[in-house]
Amino acid sequence: MSRSRFLPRQAMLIIALQVTNSMCVSSLVPMMGYFIVDGLGADPWQIGLYTGLVAPLTLLTNRWAGERLDRGVLVRPQLFIAVIAFLAVAGLLTQTTELWLLLALVAPLMSLSNMGSGIIFTYGRLYADRAGVDIGRMNSWLRMSVSLAWMIGPAAAFSIAAQFGFQAAFISAFGLGLVYLVLWHVVMPKGFRAPPKDTSSADKDPINWGLIMAGVICLTFVITNSLFVSVMPLYFIDQVGLPGFTPGLSLSVKCLLEVIIILASVRLAERFGVRSILLFSAGLAVIDMLLFAQVSEVWQVAAVAVLEGVHYGLFAGVAITFVQSFAPDRPGRATAVYMNSLFLGGMIGSVSMGFIASAVDYRAVLFVASAVSLAGMVVLLATARLRPSPETEPV
């Protein structure tokens, strides 16, 4: 594998493509609940109708795209579907005035748009294999680019919406989508596909328990994060009585540390092993969720957010490499498992938060989040004998 200090030009272009894709998606996804209630005048519970359509459709489109890529379908036209779907979503949103239009047209197209990130991750893995670039390093840069985009995209979108209205935010997203389209044209080679494989015995493949359990492990991390992010504003402001800026401060500190740690995670994984890094990350998650449950001052929130940034940065930096290591000959399928763990975990966490908070209180959500991370540690230890392919990095 290449150990050059600098990534090749094409690798940097792939990272730029992932940044742009994530900026596009992050400019719309967090906005949708707000738009449904304030823009369309729907009841808050109707947000669930939209989420209930987009989430399962995204799981299906990610799996569909991954399997097609593994069968040798050209990567460029596959990503083109996601790009055009995003442009269609942004364009339709500027004209959407009824909830049924959102459910009938925007939701299916949004699920197609959501598969773009997984396709770029898969392309990055295939490119790294072909060009001799360190896979873990390439994955960490791609994952860091997603975090960086999510630091910028939602804040910019909400600022535009607050100043100029929803339509201006959607027009801006459409403009960003045009940049995405140009980058797709520049970055994606016309003949690039996964190497051909013998599919004669594909139907007889044994169940890949290692890949399944790797997906479950990722799921526990994402559920913990989703539970916390969903309850954080309500807990800090309404239950603890902290100032209104506290949730934003916590997220800013967490995201800053997350980006830094993602870049450091590759070297740490090479030294200690990916599974050890995930165990340490899960252990930190158990602790920082419990510490958040005890905070009473803003400085305490900021201090614990540092730990949260470290734990999630370690997970984000090595998780996709960990999952892909269990199916090196099926990078599309493995990446789909990883991406689906993110979408499914986010859905489970956000929905569960409401039930837990209603049954007990907001602090109880943090205890549940800590317990989920503890369950992730148990699964990591229990599956230690499930080893990845010897062709991949040691875990």
C-alpha positions as CSV (number, residue, x, y, z in Angstrom):
1,M,0.0,0.0,0.0
2,S,1.1,3.6,-0.7
3,R,2.6,5.4,2.3
4,S,3.1,8.7,0.5
5,R,2.4,11.7,2.7
6,F,-0.1,13.0,0.2
7,L,-3.0,11.2,-1.3
8,P,-3.1,11.0,-5.2
9,R,-5.0,13.6,-7.1
10,Q,-7.8,11.2,-7.9
11,A,-8.2,10.3,-4.3
12,M,-8.5,14.0,-3.4
13,L,-11.1,14.4,-6.1
14,I,-13.1,11.5,-4.7
15,I,-13.0,13.1,-1.2
16,A,-14.2,16.4,-2.8
17,L,-17.1,14.5,-4.3
18,Q,-18.0,13.0,-1.0
19,V,-17.8,16.4,0.7
20,T,-20.2,17.9,-1.9
21,N,-22.6,14.9,-1.8
22,S,-22.7,15.2,2.0
23,M,-23.2,19.0,1.9
24,C,-26.1,18.4,-0.5
25,V,-27.8,15.8,1.7
26,S,-27.1,17.6,5.0
27,S,-28.7,20.8,3.6
28,L,-32.0,19.0,3.2
29,V,-32.3,16.0,5.6
30,P,-32.3,18.0,8.9
31,M,-34.6,20.6,7.4
32,M,-37.4,18.3,6.5
33,G,-39.2,18.0,9.9
34,Y,-39.0,21.8,10.3
35,F,-40.4,22.3,6.7
36,I,-43.2,19.8,7.2
37,V,-44.5,21.6,10.3
38,D,-43.7,25.3,9.6
39,G,-43.6,25.2,5.8
40,L,-46.5,22.9,5.0
41,G,-48.5,23.5,8.2
42,A,-48.7,19.8,9.0
43,D,-49.0,18.3,12.5
44,P,-45.7,17.3,14.1
45,W,-46.7,13.6,14.2
46,Q,-46.9,13.7,10.4
47,I,-43.1,14.0,10.3
48,G,-43.2,10.3,11.0
49,L,-45.1,9.6,7.8
50,Y,-42.2,11.1,5.8
51,T,-39.5,9.4,7.9
52,G,-41.4,6.1,7.8
53,L,-41.2,6.2,4.0
54,V,-37.7,7.5,3.5
55,A,-35.9,5.3,6.0
56,P,-36.9,1.9,4.7
57,L,-36.7,3.0,1.1
58,T,-33.1,4.2,1.8
59,L,-32.2,0.8,3.3
60,L,-33.5,-0.9,0.1
61,T,-31.8,1.5,-2.3
62,N,-28.5,1.2,-0.5
63,R,-28.7,-2.6,-0.7
64,W,-29.7,-2.5,-4.4
65,A,-26.9,-0.2,-5.3
66,G,-24.3,-2.2,-3.4
67,E,-25.3,-5.5,-5.0
68,R,-25.3,-3.9,-8.5
69,L,-21.8,-2.5,-7.9
70,D,-20.5,-5.9,-6.7
71,R,-21.9,-7.5,-9.9
72,G,-19.7,-5.2,-12.0
73,V,-22.2,-2.5,-12.9
74,L,-20.4,0.7,-14.0
75,V,-20.0,3.1,-11.0
76,R,-20.5,6.4,-13.0
77,P,-24.1,5.8,-14.1
78,Q,-25.0,4.4,-10.7
79,L,-23.9,7.6,-9.0
80,F,-25.6,9.7,-11.7
81,I,-29.0,8.3,-10.5
82,A,-28.3,9.7,-7.0
83,V,-27.1,13.0,-8.4
84,I,-30.2,13.5,-10.6
85,A,-32.4,12.4,-7.7
86,F,-31.0,15.0,-5.5
87,L,-31.5,17.7,-8.1
88,A,-35.1,16.6,-8.6
89,V,-35.7,16.6,-4.8
90,A,-34.4,20.2,-4.4
91,G,-36.3,21.3,-7.4
92,L,-39.6,19.7,-6.3
93,L,-39.2,21.2,-2.8
94,T,-39.3,24.7,-4.2
95,Q,-42.8,23.9,-5.6
96,T,-44.2,21.6,-2.9
97,T,-47.1,23.0,-0.9
98,E,-48.9,19.9,0.1
99,L,-47.8,17.0,2.3
100,W,-49.1,14.4,-0.1
101,L,-46.7,15.7,-2.8
102,L,-43.8,15.3,-0.3
103,L,-44.8,11.7,0.4
104,A,-45.5,10.7,-3.2
105,L,-42.6,12.3,-5.0
106,V,-40.0,13.7,-2.7
107,A,-39.7,10.7,-0.3
108,P,-38.9,8.1,-3.0
109,L,-36.4,10.5,-4.8
110,M,-34.7,11.3,-1.4
111,S,-34.1,7.6,-0.8
112,L,-32.4,7.4,-4.2
113,S,-30.3,10.5,-3.4
114,N,-29.3,9.0,0.0
115,M,-27.5,6.1,-1.8
116,G,-24.9,8.5,-3.2
117,S,-22.7,8.4,-0.1
118,G,-22.5,4.6,-0.1
119,I,-21.6,4.5,-3.8
120,I,-18.8,7.0,-3.3
121,F,-17.5,5.0,-0.3
122,T,-17.5,1.9,-2.5
123,Y,-15.8,3.6,-5.3
124,G,-13.2,5.0,-2.9
125,R,-12.5,1.4,-1.7
126,L,-12.3,0.0,-5.2
127,Y,-10.0,2.9,-6.3
128,A,-7.8,2.4,-3.3
129,D,-7.4,-1.3,-4.1
130,R,-6.6,-0.6,-7.7
131,A,-4.2,2.3,-7.0
132,G,-2.4,0.8,-4.1
133,V,-3.6,3.5,-1.6
134,D,-3.9,2.5,2.0
135,I,-7.6,1.5,2.4
136,G,-7.9,2.6,6.1
137,R,-6.4,6.0,5.3
138,M,-8.7,6.5,2.3
139,N,-11.8,5.4,4.3
140,S,-10.9,7.8,7.2
141,W,-10.5,10.7,4.8
142,L,-13.9,9.9,3.2
143,R,-15.5,9.6,6.6
144,M,-13.9,12.8,7.8
145,S,-15.3,14.6,4.8
146,V,-18.8,13.5,5.7
147,S,-18.4,14.9,9.3
148,L,-17.0,18.1,7.9
149,A,-19.9,18.5,5.5
150,W,-22.4,17.9,8.3
151,M,-20.8,20.6,10.4
152,I,-21.4,23.1,7.6
153,G,-24.5,22.0,5.6
154,P,-27.3,22.1,8.2
155,A,-26.1,25.4,9.8
156,A,-25.9,27.1,6.4
157,A,-29.3,25.7,5.3
158,F,-31.1,26.8,8.5
159,S,-29.4,30.2,8.4
160,I,-30.7,30.8,4.8
161,A,-34.2,29.5,5.7
162,A,-34.3,31.9,8.7
163,Q,-33.2,34.9,6.7
164,F,-34.9,34.3,3.4
165,G,-37.4,31.5,3.8
166,F,-37.6,27.8,2.8
167,Q,-37.7,28.4,-0.9
168,A,-34.3,30.2,-0.8
169,A,-32.8,27.3,1.2
170,F,-34.1,24.8,-1.4
171,I,-32.9,26.9,-4.3
172,S,-29.4,27.1,-2.7
173,A,-29.5,23.3,-2.3
174,F,-30.3,23.0,-6.0
175,G,-27.3,25.2,-6.8
176,L,-25.2,23.0,-4.7
177,G,-26.6,20.0,-6.5
178,L,-25.3,21.5,-9.8
179,V,-21.8,21.6,-8.3
180,Y,-22.3,18.0,-7.4
181,L,-23.3,17.2,-11.0
182,V,-20.2,19.0,-12.3
183,L,-17.9,17.1,-9.9
184,W,-19.6,13.8,-10.8
185,H,-18.7,14.6,-14.5
186,V,-15.1,15.5,-13.7
187,V,-14.3,12.8,-11.1
188,M,-16.1,9.6,-12.1
189,P,-14.2,7.6,-14.9
190,K,-16.5,6.3,-17.6
191,G,-15.3,2.7,-17.6
192,F,-14.7,2.1,-13.9
193,R,-16.4,-1.0,-12.3
194,A,-15.6,-3.6,-9.7
195,P,-13.4,-6.4,-10.9
196,P,-15.3,-9.4,-12.4
197,K,-16.1,-12.2,-10.1
198,D,-17.2,-15.8,-10.5
199,T,-20.9,-15.7,-9.7
200,S,-21.6,-19.3,-10.6
201,S,-21.9,-20.3,-6.9
202,A,-23.2,-17.0,-5.6
203,D,-26.5,-18.5,-4.6
204,K,-24.6,-21.1,-2.4
205,D,-22.6,-18.5,-0.5
206,P,-22.8,-19.2,3.3
207,I,-24.2,-16.6,5.6
208,N,-21.5,-14.0,6.3
209,W,-22.0,-13.9,10.1
210,G,-18.9,-11.7,10.5
211,L,-20.4,-9.0,8.2
212,I,-23.8,-9.3,9.9
213,M,-22.3,-8.9,13.4
214,A,-20.0,-6.0,12.2
215,G,-23.2,-4.3,11.1
216,V,-24.8,-4.9,14.5
217,I,-21.8,-3.4,16.2
218,C,-22.0,-0.3,14.1
219,L,-25.8,-0.2,14.8
220,T,-25.1,0.1,18.6
221,F,-22.8,3.1,18.1
222,V,-25.3,4.9,15.9
223,I,-28.3,4.2,18.2
224,T,-26.3,5.7,21.1
225,N,-25.4,8.8,19.1
226,S,-28.9,9.2,17.7
227,L,-30.5,8.8,21.2
228,F,-28.2,11.5,22.6
229,V,-28.5,14.0,19.6
230,S,-32.3,13.6,19.7
231,V,-32.7,14.3,23.4
232,M,-29.8,16.7,23.9
233,P,-31.7,20.1,23.3
234,L,-34.7,19.0,25.5
235,Y,-32.5,17.6,28.2
236,F,-30.0,20.5,28.5
237,I,-32.5,23.3,28.2
238,D,-35.8,22.0,29.6
239,Q,-34.6,19.5,32.3
240,V,-31.2,20.8,33.4
241,G,-32.1,24.5,32.8
242,L,-28.9,25.4,30.9
243,P,-28.8,28.3,28.4
244,G,-30.3,27.9,24.9
245,F,-26.8,27.9,23.2
246,T,-25.7,24.8,25.2
247,P,-26.7,22.2,22.6
248,G,-25.0,24.0,19.8
249,L,-21.8,24.4,21.9
250,S,-21.9,20.7,22.7
251,L,-22.2,19.7,19.0
252,S,-19.5,22.1,17.9
253,V,-17.0,20.8,20.5
254,K,-17.9,17.2,19.6
255,C,-17.7,17.7,15.8
256,L,-14.3,19.5,16.1
257,L,-12.8,16.7,18.1
258,E,-14.5,14.1,15.9
259,V,-12.8,15.4,12.7
260,I,-9.4,15.5,14.4
261,I,-9.7,12.0,15.8
262,I,-10.9,10.5,12.6
263,L,-7.6,11.4,10.9
264,A,-5.6,10.0,13.8
265,S,-7.7,6.8,14.0
266,V,-5.9,5.1,11.1
267,R,-2.5,5.1,12.8
268,L,-4.1,4.1,16.1
269,A,-5.8,1.2,14.4
270,E,-2.5,0.1,12.8
271,R,-0.9,0.0,16.2
272,F,-3.7,-1.4,18.4
273,G,-6.1,-3.1,16.0
274,V,-9.5,-2.0,14.8
275,R,-11.4,-4.1,17.3
276,S,-9.4,-2.7,20.2
277,I,-10.2,0.8,19.0
278,L,-13.9,0.1,18.7
279,L,-13.9,-1.5,22.2
280,F,-12.2,1.6,23.6
281,S,-14.6,3.9,21.8
282,A,-17.6,1.9,23.1
283,G,-16.2,2.1,26.6
284,L,-15.8,5.9,26.3
285,A,-19.4,6.1,25.1
286,V,-20.7,4.3,28.2
287,I,-18.8,6.8,30.4
288,D,-19.7,10.0,28.5
289,M,-23.4,9.2,28.3
290,L,-23.4,8.7,32.1
291,L,-21.4,11.9,32.6
292,F,-23.8,13.9,30.5
293,A,-26.6,12.6,32.8
294,Q,-24.8,14.4,35.7
295,V,-24.0,17.8,34.2
296,S,-25.3,21.0,35.8
297,E,-23.0,23.7,34.2
298,V,-22.1,24.7,30.7
299,W,-18.4,24.0,31.2
300,Q,-19.2,20.5,32.3
301,V,-21.2,19.9,29.0
302,A,-18.2,21.2,27.0
303,A,-15.8,19.0,28.9
304,V,-17.9,15.8,28.4
305,A,-18.4,16.8,24.7
306,V,-14.6,16.4,24.3
307,L,-15.0,12.7,25.4
308,E,-18.0,12.3,23.1
309,G,-16.0,13.7,20.1
310,V,-13.2,11.2,20.9
311,H,-15.5,8.2,21.1
312,Y,-17.5,9.0,18.0
313,G,-14.4,10.1,16.0
314,L,-12.7,6.7,16.8
315,F,-15.8,4.8,15.7
316,A,-16.3,6.9,12.6
317,G,-12.7,6.6,11.6
318,V,-12.4,2.8,11.6
319,A,-16.0,1.5,11.3
320,I,-16.3,1.3,7.5
321,T,-12.9,-0.4,7.2
322,F,-14.0,-2.8,10.0
323,V,-17.2,-3.7,8.1
324,Q,-15.5,-4.0,4.7
325,S,-12.9,-6.3,6.1
326,F,-15.5,-9.1,6.5
327,A,-16.4,-9.0,2.8
328,P,-13.4,-7.7,0.8
329,D,-14.7,-9.4,-2.4
330,R,-18.1,-7.7,-1.9
331,P,-17.3,-4.0,-1.1
332,G,-20.6,-2.8,-2.4
333,R,-22.5,-5.2,-0.1
334,A,-20.3,-4.4,2.9
335,T,-20.7,-0.6,2.3
336,A,-24.4,-1.0,2.0
337,V,-24.4,-2.8,5.4
338,Y,-22.4,0.0,6.9
339,M,-24.6,2.8,5.4
340,N,-27.8,1.0,6.4
341,S,-26.6,0.7,10.0
342,L,-26.3,4.5,10.0
343,F,-29.8,5.0,8.6
344,L,-31.4,2.3,10.7
345,G,-29.6,3.3,13.9
346,G,-30.6,6.9,13.4
347,M,-34.3,5.9,12.9
348,I,-34.3,3.6,16.0
349,G,-32.6,6.2,18.2
350,S,-34.8,9.1,17.2
351,V,-38.1,7.1,17.5
352,S,-37.0,5.4,20.8
353,M,-36.1,8.7,22.4
354,G,-39.7,9.9,22.4
355,F,-41.0,6.7,24.0
356,I,-38.3,6.6,26.7
357,A,-38.7,10.3,27.5
358,S,-42.5,10.0,27.7
359,A,-42.3,6.9,29.9
360,V,-39.6,8.3,32.3
361,D,-37.8,11.6,31.5
362,Y,-35.1,13.0,29.3
363,R,-32.2,11.9,31.6
364,A,-33.4,8.3,31.3
365,V,-32.6,8.4,27.5
366,L,-28.9,9.0,28.4
367,F,-28.9,5.9,30.6
368,V,-30.4,3.8,27.8
369,A,-27.8,5.2,25.4
370,S,-25.1,4.2,27.8
371,A,-26.6,0.7,28.1
372,V,-26.7,0.4,24.3
373,S,-23.0,1.1,24.1
374,L,-22.4,-1.4,26.8
375,A,-24.2,-3.9,24.7
376,G,-21.9,-3.0,21.8
377,M,-18.9,-3.8,23.9
378,V,-20.4,-7.2,24.8
379,V,-21.0,-8.0,21.1
380,L,-17.5,-6.9,20.2
381,L,-16.0,-9.2,22.9
382,A,-18.4,-12.1,22.1
383,T,-17.5,-12.0,18.3
384,A,-13.8,-11.7,18.7
385,R,-13.3,-15.1,17.1
386,L,-15.1,-13.9,13.9
387,R,-12.1,-12.9,11.9
388,P,-12.0,-10.9,8.6
389,S,-10.3,-12.0,5.4
390,P,-6.5,-12.3,5.7
391,E,-6.3,-10.0,2.7
392,T,-7.5,-7.0,4.8
393,E,-6.1,-5.0,7.7
394,P,-5.9,-6.9,11.0
395,V,-8.7,-6.3,13.5
